[in-house]
Amino acid sequence: MDALERAKLIPGCIYMRPPIDPYGTLDFVKFDEIYHVGYEYGKKFLEAMKGKGLLPAVAPGVADGKREFRRTMAPRRASI
């Protein structure tokens, strides 16, 4: 939980929590259903943020394809 709370504070991190409480950790047979719940939630969540003007701008060079993204440019994260 501590790692999650710290991750939420990282600039540019958008935390989304889909409504998956009814599903258990071992509900593997419901994978497609859980996936669909998360996908639909994410689409609505991001569309609402976009409508409110809350989505951050894309980094220069990413949207226009003029700059190649290299792994060394990504921030490193610790393994859990």
Contacts in CASP RR format, 6 or more apart in sequence:
PFRMAT RR
TARGET T0000
AUTHOR 0000-0000-0000
METHOD contacts of the structure
MODEL  1
MDALERAKLIPGCIYMRPPIDPYGTLDFVKFDEIYHVGYEYGKKFLEAMK
GKGLLPAVAPGVADGKREFRRTMAPRRASI
3 80 0 8 1.000
7 13 0 8 1.000
7 15 0 8 1.000
8 15 0 8 1.000
12 56 0 8 1.000
14 49 0 8 1.000
16 41 0 8 1.000
16 42 0 8 1.000
16 45 0 8 1.000
18 37 0 8 1.000
18 38 0 8 1.000
18 41 0 8 1.000
18 42 0 8 1.000
19 37 0 8 1.000
19 41 0 8 1.000
20 34 0 8 1.000
20 37 0 8 1.000
20 38 0 8 1.000
23 30 0 8 1.000
23 33 0 8 1.000
23 34 0 8 1.000
27 34 0 8 1.000
46 55 0 8 1.000
49 55 0 8 1.000
60 67 0 8 1.000
61 67 0 8 1.000
62 69 0 8 1.000
END
